[in-house]
Amino acid sequence: MPQTASWSELQWFNEPTWRVQDDVLQVRTARETDFWRATYYGFVRDSGHVLHTAPLGEFTAQVCVEGNYQALYDQAGLMLRSSPECWVKTGVEFVNEQQLSAVVTRDYSDWNVRPIGMPERVDLKVTRVGDAVRVHARVPGGDWTLLRLAYYPPDLPAVVGVYACSPQREGFEVRFSDFTVGPPEQQRPY
């Protein structure tokens, strides 16, 4: 059974401007923040903001994300991270409109997106079981849909938490609510 995670029990990596009000974490990003490694663009960025757990093995984490997406690549969601070279981030990213996005990095980053229009909020879920990470998302009134199934080294502990980045600006504002972390959901994605 998932358990509500207390924001005060988590730790920042690259702390932004933030506050908690009525159990909602409100974040304002710093200038030109991002997570990316090499592929296509040729640069490495490890400056995004993550509020995360202690290292875990297997788990399911879930959160509701609402953001003021305006600039190219404004993004927010969930991140699973073992090191600067091994991580997964998934969320909503602004590329002409809001897109569901997932980046899997094992030395090099890859990226996939799927258009979702402009919903006010999106629920995200990441499950780590064995050597796999499953990424699901849903928009208001919709069902959970699989966005990504990826390999993740099973022997590496990883933190999980909420993240936000704004590669083209500063001041992207995002709200996170209903963050839970618990035992992994065991069902097959499809």
VENFENKA-V313522 format. One record per residue. N is the residue number from 1. RES is the residue in one small letter. SS is DSSP state (H for helix, E for strand, - for the rest). BURIAL is b if it has 24 or more other ideal C-beta (glycine too) atoms within 12 Angstrom, else e. Layout:
N	RES	SS	BURIAL
N	RES	SS	BURIAL
This chain:
1	m	-	e
2	p	-	e
3	q	E	e
4	t	E	e
5	a	-	b
6	s	-	e
7	w	H	b
8	s	H	e
9	e	H	e
10	l	-	b
11	q	E	e
12	w	E	b
13	f	E	b
14	n	-	b
15	e	-	e
16	p	-	b
17	t	E	e
18	w	E	b
19	r	E	e
20	v	E	e
21	q	E	e
22	d	-	e
23	d	-	e
24	v	E	e
25	l	E	b
26	q	E	b
27	v	E	b
28	r	E	b
29	t	-	b
30	a	-	b
31	r	-	e
32	e	-	e
33	t	E	b
34	d	-	b
35	f	E	b
36	w	E	b
37	r	E	b
38	a	-	e
39	t	-	e
40	y	-	e
41	y	-	e
42	g	-	e
43	f	-	e
44	v	E	e
45	r	E	b
46	d	E	b
47	s	-	b
48	g	-	b
49	h	E	b
50	v	E	b
51	l	E	b
52	h	E	b
53	t	-	b
54	a	-	e
55	p	-	e
56	l	E	b
57	g	-	b
58	e	-	b
59	f	E	b
60	t	E	b
61	a	E	b
62	q	E	b
63	v	E	b
64	c	E	b
65	v	E	b
66	e	E	b
67	g	E	b
68	n	-	b
69	y	-	b
70	q	-	e
71	a	-	b
72	l	-	e
73	y	-	b
74	d	-	b
75	q	E	b
76	a	E	b
77	g	E	b
78	l	E	b
79	m	E	b
80	l	E	b
81	r	E	b
82	s	E	b
83	s	E	e
84	p	-	e
85	e	-	e
86	c	E	b
87	w	E	b
88	v	E	b
89	k	E	b
90	t	E	b
91	g	E	b
92	v	E	b
93	e	E	b
94	f	E	b
95	v	-	e
96	n	-	e
97	e	-	e
98	q	E	b
99	q	E	b
100	l	E	b
101	s	E	b
102	a	E	b
103	v	E	b
104	v	E	b
105	t	E	b
106	r	E	b
107	d	-	e
108	y	-	e
109	s	E	b
110	d	-	e
111	w	-	b
112	n	E	e
113	v	E	b
114	r	E	b
115	p	E	e
116	i	E	b
117	g	E	e
118	m	-	e
119	p	-	b
120	e	-	e
121	r	-	b
122	v	E	b
123	d	E	b
124	l	E	b
125	k	E	b
126	v	E	b
127	t	E	b
128	r	E	b
129	v	E	b
130	g	-	e
131	d	-	e
132	a	E	b
133	v	E	b
134	r	E	b
135	v	E	b
136	h	E	b
137	a	E	b
138	r	E	b
139	v	E	b
140	p	-	e
141	g	-	e
142	g	-	e
143	d	-	e
144	w	-	b
145	t	E	e
146	l	E	b
147	l	E	b
148	r	E	b
149	l	E	b
150	a	E	b
151	y	E	e
152	y	-	b
153	p	-	b
154	p	-	e
155	d	-	e
156	l	-	b
157	p	-	e
158	a	E	b
159	v	E	b
160	v	E	b
161	g	E	b
162	v	E	b
163	y	E	b
164	a	E	b
165	c	E	b
166	s	E	b
167	p	-	b
168	q	-	e
169	r	-	b
170	e	-	e
171	g	-	e
172	f	-	b
173	e	E	b
174	v	E	b
175	r	E	b
176	f	E	b
177	s	E	b
178	d	E	b
179	f	E	b
180	t	E	b
181	v	E	b
182	g	E	e
183	p	-	e
184	p	-	b
185	e	-	e
186	q	-	e
187	q	-	e
188	r	-	e
189	p	-	e
190	y	-	e
